[in-house]
Amino acid sequence: MRHLFFVLFCLSSIMHGIAQEETSKEVDSLYKEDQLYAGITYNLLGKRGDNIDQSGFSLGFHLGFIKDMPINKNRNLAIGIGLGYSANSYNQDLFINQNDTGDFLYTILEDSETYSKNKFSTHLIEIPLEFRWRTSTPSEYNFWRIYAGIKLGYTLINTSKYEGDLGRIKFTSNNDFNRFQYGLTLSAGYNTWNVHVYYGLNPILKEDAEIDGQHLDFNAVKIGLMFYVL
């Protein structure tokens, strides 16, 4: 928890410093807003059913660039499209192993005392698309905003790690993970601090991933803070 507050403090300080520099610029009637973003989220597994439990603190880190394209004269309505990077971890009790033929097997770790770490991670390149409303003006740099949209992601790499009574087990590039991820996004707030929510519309794993014939169709849900500048 201390590490989370430290990261939030650093992000807030950096973004606040950049925002303060913006106030010294000349007034630009053709201004654009919030073209760089950085965020931190608490990651949840939605639709995971009664069998899978999450433990520990599952974090996500996000950053990128969004091209701001105002669509009205006051420039407080805009469309944004961009490119970003997202790193996510999920601590839970779904054990991922592999049999002799290379197929991945999924079981639930019943006893939390038998392992110290069990998680999977994903690293994605993302394309955010947003409809943006804000109360900004050419000379007002502190304003309210509500940005809603969709985010398309391509998983560059996935990793699962286990440390416990069975030793250390790690797998990379598990083909049961969906390469493409997409979901709805919402960011809302004032000035530096903005609440951010992402709700995945498709499962993290493909239909081949199952336990006792039941598909593991959990999706990603991310709740946290998003910071915008420039």
C-alpha atoms as one frame of an Amber mdcrd trajectory, in Angstrom:
protein
   0.000   0.000   0.000   2.894   2.387   0.751   4.230   1.794  -2.756   0.847
   2.677  -4.267   0.673   6.002  -2.425   4.273   6.757  -3.436   3.470   6.134
  -7.120   0.336   8.288  -6.892   2.318  11.092  -5.250   5.009  10.965  -7.942
   2.485  10.926 -10.796   0.521  13.791  -9.267   3.672  15.865  -8.702   4.945
  15.347 -12.242   1.592  16.147 -13.847   1.076  19.161 -11.604   4.508  20.489
 -12.522   3.823  20.146 -16.230   0.398  21.749 -15.810   1.966  24.709 -14.005
   4.333  25.234 -16.925   1.322  25.378 -19.239  -0.035  28.439 -17.461   2.926
  30.512 -18.666   2.072  29.915 -22.322   0.366  32.492 -24.498  -3.412  32.211
 -24.849  -4.222  30.063 -27.895  -7.767  30.279 -29.288  -7.134  27.032 -31.168
  -5.989  25.205 -28.062  -6.181  21.462 -27.534  -6.281  19.664 -24.184  -5.196
  16.494 -22.412  -3.058  14.908 -25.114  -0.776  12.999 -22.739  -2.115  10.629
 -20.104  -0.750   8.443 -17.325  -2.718   6.364 -14.881  -2.731   3.709 -12.207
  -5.559   1.242 -11.573  -6.635  -1.506  -9.220  -7.375  -4.527 -11.410 -10.304
  -6.848 -10.794 -11.545  -9.983 -12.508 -15.199  -9.637 -13.454 -17.477 -12.618
 -14.097 -15.029 -14.902 -12.260 -17.750 -16.896 -10.532 -17.527 -18.418  -7.084
 -14.412 -20.538  -7.618 -11.719 -17.939  -8.312 -10.639 -15.563  -5.562  -8.341
 -12.564  -5.862  -5.741 -11.747  -3.249  -3.145  -9.054  -2.731  -3.059  -5.850
  -4.730  -3.394  -6.218  -8.503  -2.093  -3.105 -10.242  -2.198  -1.618 -13.705
  -0.022   1.158 -15.147  -1.083   3.067 -18.253   0.405   5.848 -20.355   0.090
   7.213 -23.840  -0.793   9.989 -26.265  -4.267  11.028 -27.458  -4.834  13.335
 -30.425  -7.408  15.897 -29.281  -9.777  17.033 -32.072 -12.303  19.696 -30.966
 -15.642  19.551 -32.776 -17.310  22.832 -31.722 -16.433  26.531 -31.689 -15.850
  26.676 -27.929 -13.543  23.647 -28.215 -15.008  22.089 -25.073 -16.317  19.107
 -27.039 -13.807  16.883 -28.789 -13.031  13.492 -30.211  -9.816  11.857 -29.057
  -7.907   8.969 -30.604  -4.503   7.808 -29.500  -1.897   5.170 -28.824  -0.788
   3.879 -25.451   0.834   1.154 -23.383  -0.706  -0.774 -20.500   0.902  -3.192
 -17.998  -1.422  -5.194 -15.750  -1.102  -7.843 -13.046  -3.806 -10.034 -11.486
  -3.130 -11.836  -8.207  -5.531 -14.753  -7.771  -5.761 -18.494  -7.035  -6.038
 -19.835 -10.601  -3.013 -22.103 -11.064  -1.729 -22.350 -14.644   0.389 -25.383
 -15.510   1.326 -27.322 -18.611   1.115 -31.033 -19.452   3.574 -33.174 -21.442
   1.903 -32.326 -24.750   2.196 -28.569 -24.196  -1.458 -27.933 -23.378  -2.179
 -25.544 -20.536  -4.099 -26.813 -17.525  -6.110 -24.734 -15.057  -6.909 -25.613
 -11.462  -7.900 -23.741  -8.317  -5.377 -23.494  -5.480  -7.460 -24.510  -2.488
  -4.958 -23.721   0.277  -3.413 -20.262   0.299  -0.780 -21.466   2.770   0.849
 -23.626   0.079   2.032 -20.737  -2.132   3.437 -17.236  -1.765   2.766 -15.928
  -5.271   0.287 -16.782  -7.991  -0.537 -14.244 -10.676  -0.685 -13.547 -14.382
   0.336 -10.352 -16.162  -0.396  -8.753 -19.518   1.342  -6.042 -21.523  -0.740
  -4.342 -24.194  -0.536  -1.743 -26.922  -3.807   0.168 -26.813  -5.836   2.496
 -29.023  -8.182   4.706 -26.957 -11.123   6.400 -28.680 -12.965   9.010 -26.590
 -15.804  11.492 -26.745 -14.668  14.421 -24.574 -16.597  17.079 -22.669 -14.860
  19.700 -20.527 -15.292  23.190 -19.098 -11.954  24.486 -20.394 -11.350  27.843
 -22.108  -8.256  29.198 -23.902  -7.080  30.738 -20.610  -8.494  28.283 -18.026
  -6.253  25.327 -17.229  -8.171  23.947 -14.243 -11.462  22.498 -15.433 -13.959
  19.677 -15.117 -13.899  16.858 -17.627 -15.888  13.751 -18.554 -14.366  11.494
 -21.182 -16.215   8.363 -22.320 -15.179   5.904 -24.976 -13.802   2.542 -25.955
 -10.292   1.143 -25.789  -8.877  -1.468 -28.169  -5.874  -3.461 -26.987  -3.422
  -5.951 -28.456  -1.583  -8.177 -25.981   2.133  -8.159 -26.728   3.031 -10.639
 -24.017   1.385 -12.515 -21.165   3.102 -14.165 -18.219   1.929 -16.436 -15.395
   4.019 -16.959 -12.230   3.674 -19.347  -9.328   5.900 -19.705  -6.269   5.037
 -22.272  -3.626   5.279 -25.887  -2.552   5.544 -26.996  -6.183   8.552 -24.737
  -6.741   8.752 -21.830  -9.162   6.653 -22.173 -12.295   6.566 -19.519 -14.996
   5.023 -19.456 -18.465   5.194 -16.787 -21.141   3.066 -16.292 -24.271   0.244
 -18.640 -23.317  -1.881 -18.997 -26.466  -5.030 -19.370 -24.361  -4.940 -15.618
 -23.691  -6.972 -13.511 -26.095  -4.614 -11.352 -28.109  -7.266  -8.696 -28.644
  -8.908  -6.983 -25.682 -11.519  -4.262 -25.879 -13.711  -2.467 -23.392 -15.564
   0.665 -22.336 -13.777   3.530 -20.571 -14.855   6.496 -18.482 -12.676   9.231
 -16.977 -14.143  12.053 -14.915 -12.703  14.643 -12.574 -11.315  18.112 -11.987
  -7.842  19.411 -12.723  -5.187  16.782 -11.880  -7.342  14.126 -10.198  -9.641
  12.033 -12.384 -11.403   8.773 -11.609 -10.927   6.200 -14.375 -12.900   3.009
 -15.058 -12.337   0.341 -17.707 -14.785  -2.539 -18.249 -13.651  -5.319 -20.585
 -16.223  -6.510 -23.097 -14.490  -9.784 -23.945 -12.858 -12.487 -21.787  -9.151
 -12.427 -20.969  -8.891 -16.126 -21.894 -10.107 -18.009 -24.954 -12.760 -20.736
 -24.873 -10.051 -23.426 -24.696  -9.262 -22.346 -21.126 -11.602 -24.274 -18.833
 -11.966 -26.082 -15.516 -13.998 -29.309 -15.500 -15.497 -28.412 -18.850 -16.511
 -24.901 -17.756 -15.075 -21.979 -19.694 -13.093 -19.381 -17.747 -14.823 -16.303
 -19.125 -13.677 -13.664 -16.638 -13.010 -10.170 -17.960 -10.837  -7.241 -16.888
 -12.265  -4.478 -14.698  -9.926  -1.594 -13.831 -10.658   1.219 -11.388  -8.184
   3.962 -10.559  -6.860   7.427 -11.334  -5.957   9.029 -14.645  -3.818  12.146
 -15.109  -3.929  14.344 -18.237  -1.627  17.130 -19.437  -0.812  19.207 -22.513
